[in-house]
């Protein structure tokens, strides 16, 4: 097993837990914040899956790891969306409850 695959599989565990937890939150209460969280967490899972696919040499036409390739932009776009949508969703979910506790 190469290093990229082992790191990606290790990272898949917390990202999967984050995704499942955010989906359960969305199923419990359907708000904009609880919608953005699983969307962002799903994007983070896509980032990790791109590294798994790269390590296993799956879908070689996507040219994983090459600059200016489809795989590179899928990885980059998913990372940007995931690191933007999940925190925004968390803040939208957390802020109303913080104002009620004051």
N, CA, C and O of each residue as an XYZ file, in Angstrom:
408
protein
N       0.861     -1.178      0.000
C       0.000      0.000      0.000
C       0.901      1.233      0.000
O       1.826      1.335      0.806
N       0.623      2.168     -0.911
C       1.470      3.351     -0.966
C       1.019      4.392      0.051
O      -0.048      4.270      0.653
N       1.848      5.420      0.233
C       1.600      6.420      1.273
C       0.357      7.241      0.985
O      -0.385      7.582      1.907
N       0.114      7.568     -0.289
C      -1.065      8.367     -0.629
C      -2.344      7.632     -0.280
O      -3.278      8.225      0.259
N      -2.389      6.349     -0.582
C      -3.584      5.561     -0.286
C      -3.799      5.423      1.211
O      -4.928      5.557      1.684
N      -2.745      5.159      1.963
C      -2.919      4.987      3.411
C      -3.350      6.299      4.077
O      -4.199      6.285      4.968
N      -2.780      7.422      3.657
C      -3.195      8.716      4.214
C      -4.649      9.031      3.860
O      -5.401      9.538      4.692
N      -5.034      8.728      2.630
C      -6.404      9.007      2.200
C      -7.402      8.133      2.954
O      -8.473      8.607      3.334
N      -7.067      6.883      3.171
C      -7.981      6.001      3.904
C      -8.104      6.421      5.368
O      -9.180      6.311      5.957
N      -7.017      6.898      5.952
C      -7.075      7.400      7.330
C      -7.934      8.662      7.393
O      -8.727      8.826      8.320
N      -7.781      9.550      6.416
C      -8.558     10.793      6.391
C     -10.028     10.549      6.083
O     -10.880     11.368      6.427
N     -10.326      9.436      5.439
C     -11.710      9.132      5.084
C     -12.573      8.860      6.319
O     -13.780      9.102      6.287
N     -11.987      8.371      7.381
C     -12.754      8.064      8.600
C     -13.343      9.334      9.238
O     -14.559      9.392      9.417
N     -12.548     10.347      9.586
C     -13.166     11.535     10.187
C     -14.072     12.291      9.211
O     -15.088     12.856      9.616
N     -13.704     12.300      7.926
C     -14.555     12.984      6.949
C     -15.890     12.260      6.807
O     -16.931     12.899      6.660
N     -15.863     10.946      6.851
C     -17.108     10.172      6.792
C     -17.977     10.410      8.013
O     -19.198     10.527      7.899
N     -17.358     10.481      9.173
C     -18.105     10.763     10.403
C     -18.715     12.160     10.343
O     -19.863     12.357     10.740
N     -17.950     13.123      9.848
C     -18.450     14.484      9.692
C     -19.630     14.518      8.731
O     -20.616     15.209      8.987
N     -19.542     13.787      7.637
C     -20.616     13.749      6.650
C     -21.874     13.103      7.229
O     -22.971     13.645      7.088
N     -21.721     11.959      7.874
C     -22.884     11.264      8.442
C     -23.537     12.101      9.532
O     -24.763     12.186      9.597
N     -22.735     12.716     10.382
C     -23.283     13.572     11.437
C     -24.038     14.759     10.879
O     -25.088     15.128     11.403
N     -23.519     15.363      9.823
C     -24.196     16.523      9.245
C     -25.463     16.116      8.502
O     -26.433     16.874      8.480
N     -25.471     14.935      7.894
C     -26.699     14.444      7.255
C     -27.765     14.173      8.314
O     -28.933     14.507      8.112
N     -27.379     13.577      9.429
C     -28.337     13.330     10.506
C     -28.894     14.633     11.068
O     -30.077     14.705     11.398
N     -28.063     15.658     11.180
C     -28.533     16.963     11.617
C     -29.534     17.536     10.627
O     -30.555     18.100     11.021
N     -29.238     17.391      9.339
C     -30.150     17.910      8.316
C     -31.483     17.172      8.344
O     -32.532     17.787      8.150
N     -31.457     15.873      8.582
C     -32.709     15.118      8.644
C     -33.544     15.501      9.860
O     -34.771     15.408      9.827
N     -32.880     15.934     10.937
C     -33.579     16.325     12.151
C     -34.187     17.716     12.039
O     -35.333     17.927     12.437
N     -33.435     18.654     11.505
C     -33.946     20.016     11.342
C     -33.478     20.564     10.006
O     -32.278     20.657      9.747
N     -34.402     20.915      9.187
C     -34.089     21.361      7.828
C     -34.020     22.879      7.781
O     -35.027     23.563      7.601
N     -32.812     23.383      7.947
C     -32.547     24.813      7.830
C     -31.438     25.007      6.803
O     -30.831     24.042      6.339
N     -31.184     26.256      6.458
C     -30.118     26.532      5.496
C     -28.763     26.089      6.047
O     -27.951     25.516      5.322
N     -28.525     26.355      7.323
C     -27.264     25.948      7.930
C     -27.072     24.446      7.945
O     -25.981     23.946      7.674
N     -28.147     23.725      8.267
C     -28.032     22.265      8.306
C     -28.013     21.664      6.904
O     -27.680     20.489      6.749
N     -28.364     22.442      5.882
C     -28.243     21.990      4.498
C     -26.824     22.193      3.980
O     -26.297     21.344      3.262
N     -26.202     23.317      4.341
C     -24.862     23.613      3.856
C     -23.804     22.703      4.476
O     -22.776     22.436      3.853
N     -24.045     22.226      5.694
C     -23.060     21.365      6.354
C     -22.841     20.046      5.611
O     -21.690     19.724      5.318
N     -23.881     19.259      5.286
C     -23.597     18.015      4.547
C     -23.085     18.279      3.130
O     -22.338     17.471      2.577
N     -23.482     19.399      2.551
C     -22.974     19.746      1.227
C     -21.463     19.979      1.298
O     -20.712     19.480      0.460
N     -21.027     20.735      2.299
C     -19.595     20.974      2.476
C     -18.836     19.724      2.881
O     -17.733     19.475      2.395
N     -19.422     18.941      3.768
C     -18.761     17.701      4.187
C     -18.673     16.712      3.019
O     -17.694     15.975      2.898
N     -19.681     16.699      2.178
C     -19.642     15.847      0.989
C     -18.527     16.264      0.045
O     -17.878     15.414     -0.563
N     -18.301     17.554     -0.081
C     -17.190     18.043     -0.910
C     -15.850     17.603     -0.324
O     -14.929     17.262     -1.067
N     -15.739     17.608      0.995
C     -14.492     17.148      1.619
C     -14.279     15.653      1.394
O     -13.145     15.204      1.226
N     -15.359     14.887      1.390
C     -15.251     13.455      1.087
C     -14.802     13.265     -0.367
O     -14.019     12.361     -0.658
N     -15.290     14.107     -1.274
C     -14.860     14.029     -2.667
C     -13.360     14.297     -2.784
O     -12.672     13.645     -3.569
N     -12.853     15.251     -2.008
C     -11.406     15.534     -2.012
C     -10.633     14.277     -1.630
O      -9.644     13.934     -2.277
N     -11.074     13.602     -0.599
C     -10.375     12.401     -0.145
C     -10.510     11.280     -1.160
O      -9.553     10.547     -1.409
N     -11.690     11.143     -1.748
C     -11.872     10.097     -2.764
C     -11.016     10.351     -4.002
O     -10.581      9.397     -4.647
N     -10.765     11.607     -4.345
C      -9.864     11.870     -5.479
C      -8.459     11.363     -5.183
O      -7.767     10.890     -6.085
N      -8.037     11.457     -3.936
C      -6.722     10.933     -3.583
C      -6.711      9.407     -3.564
O      -5.707      8.791     -3.920
N      -7.809      8.802     -3.156
C      -7.915      7.332     -3.224
C      -7.851      6.888     -4.682
O      -7.131      5.946     -5.014
N      -8.602      7.565     -5.556
C      -8.596      7.211     -6.969
C      -7.215      7.413     -7.586
O      -6.778      6.624     -8.424
N      -6.531      8.478     -7.164
C      -5.178      8.718     -7.665
C      -4.236      7.604     -7.246
O      -3.442      7.121     -8.052
N      -4.321      7.197     -5.990
C      -3.423      6.157     -5.486
C      -3.691      4.806     -6.135
O      -2.764      4.026     -6.352
N      -4.951      4.527     -6.446
C      -5.301      3.233     -7.057
C      -5.268      3.276     -8.581
O      -5.545      2.274     -9.240
N      -4.931      4.430     -9.137
C      -4.868      4.625    -10.587
C      -6.198      4.307    -11.262
O      -6.240      3.705    -12.335
N      -7.284      4.723    -10.609
C      -8.611      4.570    -11.189
C      -8.927      5.798    -12.039
O      -8.483      6.901    -11.722
N      -9.667      5.623    -13.083
C     -10.037      6.694    -14.006
C      -8.797      7.468    -14.480
O      -8.683      8.667    -14.223
N      -7.879      6.797    -15.161
C      -6.634      7.464    -15.556
C      -6.837      8.625    -16.534
O      -5.957      9.477    -16.661
N      -7.976      8.673    -17.222
C      -8.227      9.774    -18.152
C      -8.376     11.113    -17.424
O      -8.296     12.169    -18.052
N      -8.591     11.078    -16.103
C      -8.693     12.326    -15.347
C      -7.321     12.890    -14.988
O      -7.226     14.000    -14.465
N      -6.260     12.136    -15.265
C      -4.872     12.564    -15.035
C      -4.659     13.077    -13.619
O      -4.219     14.209    -13.418
N      -4.977     12.234    -12.638
C      -4.838     12.601    -11.229
C      -3.430     13.079    -10.955
O      -2.470     12.472    -11.431
N      -3.289     14.137    -10.210
C      -1.990     14.645     -9.786
C      -1.310     15.561    -10.776
O      -0.308     16.187    -10.432
N      -1.818     15.666    -12.001
C      -1.219     16.564    -12.993
C      -1.853     17.948    -12.901
O      -3.061     18.082    -12.708
N      -1.024     18.960    -13.041
C      -1.559     20.330    -13.052
C      -2.425     20.530    -14.286
O      -2.164     19.951    -15.341
N      -3.442     21.341    -14.147
C      -4.346     21.702    -15.247
C      -5.092     20.504    -15.818
O      -5.423     20.496    -17.004
N      -5.363     19.490    -14.997
C      -6.141     18.337    -15.443
C      -7.516     18.370    -14.790
O      -7.747     19.126    -13.847
N      -8.416     17.555    -15.294
C      -9.764     17.483    -14.737
C      -9.714     17.038    -13.275
O     -10.430     17.582    -12.434
N      -8.878     16.063    -12.976
C      -8.762     15.568    -11.605
C      -8.248     16.630    -10.654
O      -8.697     16.721     -9.511
N      -7.301     17.436    -11.128
C      -6.753     18.508    -10.291
C      -7.831     19.534     -9.954
O      -7.957     19.958     -8.805
N      -8.603     19.928    -10.954
C      -9.630     20.940    -10.718
C     -10.809     20.391     -9.929
O     -11.453     21.139     -9.193
N     -11.106     19.108    -10.064
C     -12.136     18.489     -9.224
C     -11.692     18.510     -7.765
O     -12.476     18.836     -6.873
N     -10.445     18.164     -7.534
C      -9.884     18.171     -6.182
C      -9.869     19.589     -5.608
O     -10.303     19.805     -4.476
N      -9.380     20.535     -6.369
C      -9.288     21.919     -5.910
C     -10.671     22.525     -5.667
O     -10.910     23.142     -4.629
N     -11.568     22.349     -6.620
C     -12.914     22.907     -6.470
C     -13.658     22.318     -5.290
O     -14.352     23.036     -4.570
N     -13.519     21.017     -5.086
C     -14.175     20.373     -3.952
C     -13.595     20.849     -2.630
O     -14.328     21.033     -1.658
N     -12.284     21.047     -2.589
C     -11.656     21.532     -1.353
C     -12.128     22.943     -1.026
O     -12.442     23.243      0.126
N     -12.178     23.808     -2.031
C     -12.619     25.180     -1.792
C     -14.073     25.204     -1.335
O     -14.413     25.890     -0.371
N     -14.928     24.458     -2.026
C     -16.344     24.414     -1.637
C     -16.527     23.809     -0.246
O     -17.300     24.324      0.562
N     -15.820     22.722      0.031
C     -15.957     22.068      1.329
C     -15.504     22.948      2.476
O     -16.150     23.002      3.522
N     -14.378     23.645      2.274
C     -13.851     24.503      3.332
C     -14.580     25.839      3.424
O     -14.315     26.632      4.328
N     -15.485     26.088      2.504
C     -16.317     27.289      2.564
C     -17.716     26.964      3.072
O     -18.213     27.619      3.987
N     -18.347     25.959      2.485
C     -19.745     25.662      2.804
C     -19.934     25.088      4.203
O     -20.873     25.471      4.901
N     -19.061     24.178      4.625
C     -19.256     23.565      5.937
C     -19.157     24.586      7.071
O     -20.042     24.609      7.926
N     -18.113     25.440      7.122
C     -18.061     26.426      8.211
C     -19.207     27.437      8.160
O     -19.715     27.843      9.205
N     -19.619     27.847      6.959
C     -20.750     28.773      6.859
C     -22.010     28.106      7.396
O     -22.778     28.721      8.136
N     -22.219     26.855      7.023
C     -23.378     26.116      7.535
C     -23.333     25.951      9.037
O     -24.355     26.060      9.713
N     -22.144     25.686      9.559
C     -22.000     25.543     11.006
C     -22.326     26.854     11.717
O     -23.029     26.861     12.727
N     -21.813     27.960     11.183
C     -22.089     29.258     11.798
C     -23.575     29.610     11.727
O     -24.141     30.106     12.702
N     -24.204     29.359     10.589
C     -25.634     29.632     10.473
C     -26.450     28.786     11.444
O     -27.482     29.225     11.951
N     -25.981     27.579     11.693
C     -26.671     26.694     12.638
C     -26.396     27.103     14.082
O     -27.291     27.028     14.925
N     -25.171     27.535     14.377
C     -24.778     27.821     15.759
C     -25.210     29.204     16.231
O     -25.497     29.378     17.416
N     -25.264     30.174     15.356
C     -25.562     31.535     15.778
C     -26.960     31.716     16.386
O     -27.071     32.389     17.411
N     -28.021     31.160     15.817
C     -29.330     31.340     16.466
C     -29.380     30.748     17.867
O     -30.010     31.330     18.750
N     -28.739     29.612     18.097
C     -28.757     29.018     19.430
C     -27.895     29.831     20.399
O     -28.171     29.838     21.598
N     -26.866     30.508     19.912
C     -26.030     31.325     20.785
C     -26.787     32.565     21.253
O     -26.578     33.025     22.376
N     -27.656     33.110     20.417
C     -28.408     34.292     20.805
C     -29.516     33.951     21.794
O     -29.929     34.810     22.572
N     -30.002     32.715     21.777
C     -31.038     32.310     22.729
C     -30.491     32.074     24.130
O     -31.231     32.166     25.109
N     -29.200     31.770     24.231
C     -28.606     31.479     25.534
C     -28.193     32.738     26.285
O     -27.850     32.654     27.464
N     -28.214     33.882     25.651
C     -27.764     35.122     26.295
C     -28.815     35.680     27.209
O     -28.603     36.720     27.831
